[in-house]
């Protein structure tokens, strides 16, 4: 047996631990299952994908979209035609 150490965000660790607990698993057994699945698949046991356009989901853009929706819903917004860039 060996020990693996990894740094992750504390809130991610807590959420992961809660999910593991709800399935009756320890963090160690969940990571061991991930390692076994990676070996069995000879790669990641899930698809890894990059976002097509990370700007679309950026916090600044999402804030702008929420503000625009609020303006439209309150009757203070302006509807514009879409233009091609």
C-alpha positions, 0 to 999 in steps of 0.5 A: 500500500502507498499514500497519495496526497493531493491539494484540493479546495476545502469546500470541494473536499467537504462536498466530495466527502458528503457524497462518499458518505451518502454512498457508504464510501470513505474518501480513500475507497472512492479514490481507490475506485477511481484509480481502478477504473482508470487502470481498467479503461486505460485512461480517464473513466469519463470524458474530459472536454474543454468549453467551446467558449469560456467567455460565455459562462464567465462570471462577468458575462453571467452578471451582465446577462442577469442584469439585462434579464432583470431590466427586460422583466421590469419593463426598463430594458430595450430589445435589440436585433442580433447582429453578426460579428 
